[in-house]
């Protein structure tokens, strides 16, 4: 049996027998009061004082490590300062408790593209599965009071020649005869270890297995601040707080168009506030997760109390996405005052799971969202996502209580595309005061109970849930 102890929080993840009709927005202020950014001693530790050279070819990692150690030992911690200039680091930056890593304006950290520099392996997650793998580029494990701040740039230097081709996709530089993550001893082996619940310490990957590291991963940490920085050219997911609590992500830009380049993936995290951020990515802008399949169910810690506001989403598969690796559950998610606009943004709001992922998902609230255009659907729910790969799985997902109001969209294929499962319907959906213009295809609702659509128009005509459901049945015929 897989055992992972974080000592952070636990939650009863049993489904509710009774859906609440209240909006839940009255809880927002109390959740915000519980999210408090960490503070640090007023003492700076410049990496140049520890030997770092403003030279893009010299390795600044030893100096960074010394400065982090010194700040961590200082009473109350301190701020490790990266001044303006270009600094190369040949390996991962590991943060310690009570340390703020601060990049001044004009500072740029460029990370090595040699995978061997990210060994030895560390405890991490890959697509919701526990494992020992290459270290994330910036990593902290079970630390308290940590921060990544400033106006500088973090450059993972990933591209079609480095990291991205590991996917096995020709679009990202892979060529016939090259190894990739789909080899039997790589991702398929990890999937089987997850299914068999092999202990984490025996799930050793790293060299020769082609599973890319995340950019920033704080695993099992408390009191986190990520503020102001810009992150580009990531090997894999960009911001990945995992099994962590009390997280503020403020004014951050993620600009990376590689495969699986999600902007921010809070996974099994509690009390997260994402605000004033800009996302333009090769995959989802924000994707909320809680572990995949057996690992998610064994650890059984949901993502909970997550606020997303005043953010801008451009390119990507989805603006705000919940799932699909949400086997541990997701609840109490709030999104408001968001701007989404790009022909390369597939969907604005997306909720997805399947019979392998399962998971209890409930109480999601979205309001005041301006969508210029999206490629596919403004609102999409799909409870049989990637169902072709779910043979033998019987973990039916639950989705209950989704409240959406005041969305204004300018162009899309679908306004609303909601598809529950025949064996377990989605329940308690309310869409109010929304307007969807320049919509190409009829909305679709299937296997959804207790759905109400009020004061909502599609291409200028008012619509109701009953009308859409009736039309969906006719389309099926």
C-alpha positions as semicolon CSV with decimal commas, in nm:
position;residue;x (nm);y (nm);z (nm)
1;X;0,000;0,000;0,000
2;X;0,128;0,347;-0,089
3;X;0,178;0,566;0,217
4;X;0,265;0,935;0,192
5;X;0,250;1,149;0,505
6;X;0,272;1,525;0,478
7;X;0,149;1,627;0,821
8;X;-0,036;1,916;0,661
9;X;-0,407;1,848;0,649
10;X;-0,663;1,577;0,600
11;X;-1,017;1,577;0,473
12;X;-1,315;1,349;0,465
13;X;-1,374;1,316;0,095
14;X;-1,711;1,141;0,108
15;X;-1,971;1,280;-0,133
16;X;-2,249;1,498;-0,004
17;X;-2,597;1,347;-0,002
18;X;-2,760;1,685;-0,025
19;X;-2,671;1,959;-0,271
20;X;-2,679;2,313;-0,142
21;X;-2,851;2,579;-0,343
22;X;-2,660;2,869;-0,188
23;X;-2,392;3,020;-0,405
24;X;-2,107;2,979;-0,159
25;X;-1,954;3,315;-0,241
26;X;-2,009;3,420;0,120
27;X;-1,719;3,188;0,217
28;X;-1,470;3,369;-0,005
29;X;-1,353;3,632;0,241
30;X;-1,296;3,381;0,518
31;X;-1,082;3,166;0,285
32;X;-0,879;3,472;0,188
33;X;-0,818;3,554;0,553
34;X;-0,664;3,211;0,601
35;X;-0,415;3,263;0,316
36;X;-0,125;3,467;0,456
37;X;0,200;3,514;0,266
38;X;0,517;3,429;0,461
39;X;0,749;3,700;0,588
40;X;1,127;3,695;0,620
41;X;1,400;3,869;0,816
42;X;1,517;4,197;0,665
43;X;1,856;4,063;0,561
44;X;1,987;4,015;0,207
45;X;2,227;3,746;0,086
46;X;2,347;3,843;-0,261
47;X;2,471;3,553;-0,468
48;X;2,759;3,767;-0,594
49;X;2,890;3,782;-0,236
50;X;2,913;3,404;-0,248
51;X;3,106;3,386;-0,574
52;X;2,847;3,411;-0,852
53;X;2,976;3,587;-1,163
54;X;2,765;3,791;-1,404
55;X;2,866;3,551;-1,677
56;X;2,620;3,340;-1,869
57;X;2,873;3,056;-1,902
58;X;2,992;3,018;-1,540
59;X;2,794;2,798;-1,300
60;X;2,620;3,011;-1,038
61;X;2,464;2,715;-0,857
62;X;2,738;2,674;-0,592
63;X;2,700;3,041;-0,498
64;X;2,321;3,014;-0,491
65;X;2,340;2,708;-0,268
66;X;2,577;2,880;-0,024
67;X;2,353;3,188;-0,008
68;X;2,043;2,973;0,052
69;X;2,221;2,783;0,331
70;X;2,330;3,108;0,495
71;X;1,984;3,263;0,475
72;X;1,822;2,948;0,613
73;X;2,054;2,950;0,916
74;X;1,995;3,319;0,985
75;X;1,743;3,391;1,260
76;X;1,417;3,460;1,082
77;X;1,566;3,355;0,748
78;X;1,634;3,609;0,477
79;X;1,633;3,706;0,113
80;X;1,870;3,548;-0,140
81;X;1,917;3,815;-0,407
82;X;1,996;3,755;-0,771
83;X;2,102;4,094;-0,914
84;X;2,052;4,214;-1,269
85;X;2,249;4,002;-1,512
86;X;2,245;3,656;-1,667
87;X;2,336;3,360;-1,447
88;X;2,364;2,997;-1,555
89;X;2,286;2,722;-1,306
90;X;2,400;2,368;-1,381
91;X;2,141;2,187;-1,179
92;X;1,835;2,241;-0,962
93;X;1,787;2,512;-0,702
94;X;1,667;2,355;-0,375
95;X;1,501;2,604;-0,143
96;X;1,504;2,572;0,235
97;X;1,273;2,695;0,509
98;X;1,261;3,071;0,577
99;X;1,429;3,160;0,246
100;X;1,303;3,401;-0,019
101;X;1,475;3,371;-0,356
102;X;1,446;3,716;-0,515
103;X;1,531;3,806;-0,874
104;X;1,587;4,178;-0,921
105;X;1,467;4,350;-1,236
106;X;1,696;4,253;-1,521
107;X;1,802;3,927;-1,356
108;X;1,778;3,609;-1,558
109;X;1,855;3,257;-1,441
110;X;1,917;3,009;-1,722
111;X;1,894;2,643;-1,630
112;X;2,117;2,369;-1,768
113;X;1,966;2,149;-2,037
114;X;2,180;1,848;-1,937
115;X;1,942;1,602;-1,770
116;X;2,230;1,452;-1,569
117;X;2,257;1,781;-1,380
118;X;1,916;1,710;-1,218
119;X;2,029;1,393;-1,044
120;X;2,019;1,238;-0,788
121;X;1,647;1,164;-0,806
122;X;1,404;1,324;-0,559
123;X;1,049;1,250;-0,442
124;X;0,814;1,414;-0,689
125;X;0,493;1,355;-0,886
126;X;0,453;1,295;-1,257
127;X;0,101;1,345;-1,390
128;X;-0,037;1,278;-1,043
129;X;0,176;0,968;-0,977
130;X;0,430;0,944;-0,694
131;X;0,785;0,862;-0,797
132;X;1,156;0,924;-0,762
133;X;1,269;1,123;-1,065
134;X;1,485;1,408;-1,189
135;X;1,465;1,704;-0,956
136;X;1,236;1,989;-1,058
137;X;1,439;2,291;-1,164
138;X;1,334;2,476;-0,849
139;X;1,236;2,240;-0,568
140;X;1,149;2,235;-0,200
141;X;1,053;1,928;0,002
142;X;0,863;1,959;0,331
143;X;0,985;2,314;0,395
144;X;0,807;2,603;0,569
145;X;0,801;2,971;0,474
146;X;0,952;2,982;0,127
147;X;0,923;3,235;-0,153
148;X;1,018;3,297;-0,514
149;X;0,983;3,668;-0,596
150;X;1,102;3,961;-0,805
151;X;1,085;4,103;-1,155
152;X;1,339;3,870;-1,311
153;X;1,311;3,581;-1,555
154;X;1,355;3,209;-1,497
155;X;1,446;3,037;-1,823
156;X;1,425;2,656;-1,832
157;X;1,580;2,661;-2,182
158;X;1,360;2,372;-2,292
159;X;1,296;2,342;-2,665
160;X;1,272;2,082;-2,941
161;X;1,640;1,994;-2,889
162;X;1,618;1,973;-2,509
163;X;1,350;1,801;-2,298
164;X;1,049;1,842;-2,528
165;X;1,139;1,565;-2,772
166;X;1,115;1,313;-2,485
167;X;0,738;1,308;-2,547
168;X;0,788;1,114;-2,869
169;X;0,608;1,383;-3,069
170;X;0,754;1,485;-3,403
171;X;0,602;1,827;-3,350
172;X;0,843;1,874;-3,061
173;X;1,158;1,742;-3,221
174;X;1,134;1,365;-3,179
175;X;1,260;1,158;-3,475
176;X;1,227;0,793;-3,566
177;X;1,469;0,579;-3,368
178;X;1,495;0,818;-3,072
179;X;1,383;0,701;-2,725
180;X;1,081;0,860;-2,556
181;X;0,857;0,852;-2,249
182;X;0,630;0,580;-2,394
183;X;0,895;0,307;-2,386
184;X;0,785;0,010;-2,171
185;X;1,033;0,094;-1,894
186;X;0,924;0,457;-1,874
187;X;0,572;0,597;-1,838
188;X;0,395;0,259;-1,886
189;X;0,608;0,116;-1,602
190;X;0,514;0,407;-1,375
191;X;0,147;0,358;-1,461
192;X;0,173;-0,009;-1,360
193;X;0,355;0,077;-1,037
194;X;0,075;0,318;-0,956
195;X;-0,183;0,046;-1,022
196;X;0,011;-0,207;-0,812
197;X;0,078;0,049;-0,537
198;X;0,452;-0,014;-0,536
199;X;0,618;0,186;-0,252
200;X;0,750;0,522;-0,368
201;X;1,111;0,445;-0,276
202;X;1,105;0,160;-0,528
203;X;0,969;0,374;-0,810
204;X;1,311;0,495;-0,918
205;X;1,330;0,653;-1,263
206;X;1,556;0,940;-1,374
207;X;1,827;0,854;-1,627
208;X;1,712;0,647;-1,921
209;X;1,339;0,686;-1,857
210;X;1,257;1,018;-2,031
211;X;1,006;1,157;-1,782
212;X;1,054;1,532;-1,777
213;X;1,082;1,730;-1,451
214;X;0,851;2,015;-1,358
215;X;0,985;2,371;-1,344
216;X;0,886;2,479;-0,990
217;X;0,762;2,218;-0,745
218;X;0,711;2,269;-0,374
219;X;0,618;1,929;-0,231
220;X;0,465;1,896;0,117
221;X;0,538;2,259;0,206
222;X;0,357;2,524;0,409
223;X;0,342;2,902;0,366
224;X;0,448;2,967;0,008
225;X;0,476;3,289;-0,192
226;X;0,547;3,305;-0,567
227;X;0,528;3,665;-0,683
228;X;0,624;3,876;-0,982
229;X;0,858;3,643;-1,168
230;X;0,831;3,535;-1,531
231;X;0,889;3,171;-1,621
232;X;0,968;3,064;-1,978
233;X;1,067;2,749;-2,170
234;X;0,966;2,482;-1,920
235;X;1,045;2,112;-1,962
236;X;0,700;2,012;-1,829
237;X;0,439;2,163;-1,591
238;X;0,549;2,508;-1,480
239;X;0,418;2,583;-1,128
240;X;0,334;2,266;-0,937
241;X;0,261;2,308;-0,566
242;X;0,194;1,957;-0,436
243;X;0,043;1,841;-0,106
244;X;0,105;2,193;0,022
245;X;-0,092;2,453;0,215
246;X;-0,124;2,832;0,238
247;X;-0,003;2,938;-0,105
248;X;-0,006;3,282;-0,268
249;X;0,076;3,313;-0,638
250;X;0,062;3,680;-0,736
251;X;0,158;3,870;-1,051
252;X;0,338;3,577;-1,212
253;X;0,371;3,523;-1,588
254;X;0,414;3,179;-1,741
255;X;0,507;3,192;-2,110
256;X;0,597;2,850;-2,242
257;X;0,460;2,662;-2,543
258;X;0,607;2,317;-2,502
259;X;0,419;1,989;-2,453
260;X;0,230;1,960;-2,121
261;X;0,337;2,315;-2,038
262;X;0,054;2,385;-1,791
263;X;0,087;2,724;-1,626
264;X;-0,012;2,634;-1,270
265;X;-0,120;2,295;-1,134
266;X;-0,210;2,302;-0,764
267;X;-0,226;1,934;-0,671
268;X;-0,376;1,812;-0,342
269;X;-0,331;2,162;-0,203
270;X;-0,538;2,363;0,042
271;X;-0,579;2,741;0,069
272;X;-0,438;2,867;-0,261
273;X;-0,482;3,221;-0,395
274;X;-0,380;3,277;-0,760
275;X;-0,420;3,642;-0,859
276;X;-0,301;3,903;-1,110
277;X;-0,127;3,640;-1,322
278;X;-0,075;3,604;-1,696
279;X;-0,079;3,263;-1,861
280;X;0,015;3,179;-2,221
281;X;0,104;2,813;-2,245
282;X;0,123;2,500;-2,456
283;X;-0,133;2,328;-2,232
284;X;-0,382;2,434;-1,961
285;X;-0,337;2,775;-1,803
286;X;-0,454;2,652;-1,462
287;X;-0,530;2,285;-1,395
288;X;-0,643;2,177;-1,050
289;X;-0,553;1,819;-0,959
290;X;-0,533;1,575;-0,666
291;X;-0,345;1,264;-0,777
292;X;-0,402;1,003;-1,042
293;X;-0,593;0,677;-1,003
294;X;-0,469;0,454;-0,718
295;X;-0,219;0,711;-0,587
296;X;-0,486;0,979;-0,563
297;X;-0,725;0,746;-0,383
298;X;-0,458;0,606;-0,148
299;X;-0,331;0,947;-0,037
300;X;-0,687;1,085;-0,049
301;X;-0,613;1,455;-0,008
302;X;-0,829;1,683;-0,221
303;X;-0,746;2,022;-0,360
304;X;-0,960;2,261;-0,160
305;X;-1,020;2,632;-0,108
306;X;-0,857;2,759;-0,427
307;X;-0,923;3,115;-0,546
308;X;-0,839;3,237;-0,896
309;X;-0,901;3,605;-0,965
310;X;-0,792;3,897;-1,179
311;X;-0,591;3,675;-1,414
312;X;-0,544;3,679;-1,788
313;X;-0,543;3,354;-1,986
314;X;-0,431;3,343;-2,349
315;X;-0,309;3,036;-2,535
316;X;-0,360;2,687;-2,396
317;X;-0,595;2,390;-2,387
318;X;-0,807;2,544;-2,112
319;X;-0,835;2,861;-1,904
320;X;-0,941;2,707;-1,573
321;X;-0,948;2,327;-1,579
322;X;-1,044;2,087;-1,301
323;X;-0,915;1,731;-1,354
324;X;-0,852;1,492;-1,498
325;X;-0,599;1,370;-1,239
326;X;-0,839;1,447;-0,954
327;X;-0,879;1,106;-0,793
328;X;-0,834;1,256;-0,446
329;X;-1,119;1,502;-0,505
330;X;-1,156;1,875;-0,563
331;X;-1,386;2,109;-0,374
332;X;-1,455;2,476;-0,307
333;X;-1,299;2,640;-0,613
334;X;-1,363;3,009;-0,690
335;X;-1,285;3,193;-1,013
336;X;-1,375;3,556;-1,075
337;X;-1,276;3,863;-1,274
338;X;-1,089;3,666;-1,539
339;X;-1,002;3,753;-1,898
340;X;-0,963;3,478;-2,156
341;X;-0,901;3,547;-2,520
342;X;-0,719;3,360;-2,795
343;X;-0,803;3,149;-3,101
344;X;-0,546;2,911;-2,953
345;X;-0,728;2,882;-2,620
346;X;-0,948;2,576;-2,658
347;X;-1,189;2,620;-2,365
348;X;-1,260;2,874;-2,092
349;X;-1,391;2,652;-1,809
350;X;-1,342;2,276;-1,828
351;X;-1,419;1,996;-1,579
352;X;-1,315;1,642;-1,670
353;X;-1,273;1,292;-1,528
354;X;-1,330;0,929;-1,623
355;X;-1,384;0,585;-1,470
356;X;-1,013;0,538;-1,389
357;X;-0,968;0,881;-1,232
358;X;-1,296;0,886;-1,039
359;X;-1,291;1,151;-0,767
360;X;-1,551;1,359;-0,585
361;X;-1,569;1,709;-0,731
362;X;-1,807;1,964;-0,583
363;X;-1,881;2,328;-0,513
364;X;-1,726;2,525;-0,797
365;X;-1,808;2,893;-0,840
366;X;-1,727;3,115;-1,139
367;X;-1,839;3,471;-1,213
368;X;-1,747;3,785;-1,403
369;X;-1,547;3,623;-1,681
370;X;-1,481;3,795;-2,011
371;X;-1,406;3,561;-2,301
372;X;-1,302;3,728;-2,626
373;X;-1,286;3,399;-2,811
374;X;-1,203;3,036;-2,758
375;X;-1,147;2,766;-3,016
376;X;-1,400;2,513;-2,885
377;X;-1,634;2,555;-2,584
378;X;-1,679;2,831;-2,329
379;X;-1,809;2,588;-2,065
380;X;-1,728;2,218;-2,101
381;X;-1,793;1,924;-1,868
382;X;-1,685;1,576;-1,976
383;X;-1,704;1,290;-1,726
384;X;-1,573;1,031;-1,974
385;X;-1,256;1,212;-2,081
386;X;-1,010;0,977;-2,256
387;X;-1,248;0,687;-2,187
388;X;-1,083;0,472;-2,455
389;X;-0,801;0,404;-2,207
390;X;-1,019;0,303;-1,910
391;X;-1,073;-0,070;-1,965
392;X;-1,132;-0,246;-1,634
393;X;-1,180;0,077;-1,436
394;X;-1,488;0,118;-1,217
395;X;-1,427;0,439;-1,023
396;X;-1,720;0,649;-1,135
397;X;-1,654;1,022;-1,079
398;X;-1,895;1,251;-0,893
399;X;-1,960;1,612;-0,995
400;X;-2,206;1,817;-0,792
401;X;-2,281;2,188;-0,752
402;X;-2,133;2,412;-1,020
403;X;-2,247;2,775;-1,022
404;X;-2,155;3,003;-1,313
405;X;-2,278;3,357;-1,369
406;X;-2,192;3,663;-1,573
407;X;-1,978;3,516;-1,846
408;X;-1,960;3,718;-2,163
409;X;-1,806;3,554;-2,468
410;X;-1,749;3,680;-2,822
411;X;-1,671;3,373;-3,031
412;X;-1,669;2,995;-2,989
413;X;-1,785;2,668;-3,144
414;X;-2,002;2,583;-2,841
415;X;-2,135;2,802;-2,565
416;X;-2,223;2,513;-2,333
417;X;-2,122;2,147;-2,373
418;X;-2,206;1,944;-2,062
419;X;-2,181;1,567;-2,069
420;X;-2,225;1,354;-1,760
421;X;-2,222;0,976;-1,749
422;X;-2,514;0,740;-1,802
423;X;-2,415;0,552;-1,484
424;X;-2,382;0,870;-1,275
425;X;-2,526;1,200;-1,381
426;X;-2,373;1,536;-1,304
427;X;-2,599;1,718;-1,057
428;X;-2,690;2,070;-0,951
429;X;-2,565;2,307;-1,219
430;X;-2,673;2,670;-1,241
431;X;-2,579;2,908;-1,523
432;X;-2,711;3,261;-1,485
433;X;-2,681;3,597;-1,660
434;X;-2,441;3,486;-1,933
435;X;-2,422;3,593;-2,296
436;X;-2,253;3,392;-2,569
437;X;-2,215;3,556;-2,911
438;X;-2,090;3,431;-3,248
439;X;-2,144;3,068;-3,146
440;X;-2,115;2,821;-3,434
441;X;-2,282;2,505;-3,298
442;X;-2,584;2,429;-3,076
443;X;-2,523;2,381;-2,705
444;X;-2,537;2,027;-2,572
445;X;-2,650;1,883;-2,237
446;X;-2,659;1,511;-2,159
447;X;-2,686;1,316;-1,832
448;X;-2,711;1,629;-1,617
449;X;-2,974;1,657;-1,342
450;X;-3,099;1,963;-1,155
451;X;-2,970;2,208;-1,411
452;X;-3,104;2,562;-1,433
453;X;-3,010;2,819;-1,697
454;X;-3,155;3,167;-1,642
455;X;-3,122;3,508;-1,809
456;X;-2,874;3,362;-2,056
457;X;-2,851;3,423;-2,431
458;X;-2,679;3,246;-2,719
459;X;-2,640;3,457;-3,032
460;X;-2,887;3,704;-2,885
461;X;-3,163;3,450;-2,812
462;X;-3,256;3,353;-2,460
463;X;-3,206;2,984;-2,383
464;X;-3,315;2,748;-2,108
465;X;-3,186;2,414;-1,988
466;X;-3,502;2,238;-2,105
467;X;-3,460;2,373;-2,459
468;X;-3,098;2,261;-2,481
469;X;-3,171;1,917;-2,335
470;X;-3,458;1,862;-2,578
471;X;-3,246;1,971;-2,874
472;X;-2,963;1,745;-2,755
473;X;-3,196;1,444;-2,757
474;X;-3,305;1,526;-3,109
475;X;-2,944;1,560;-3,221
476;X;-2,869;1,215;-3,077
477;X;-3,150;1,069;-3,287
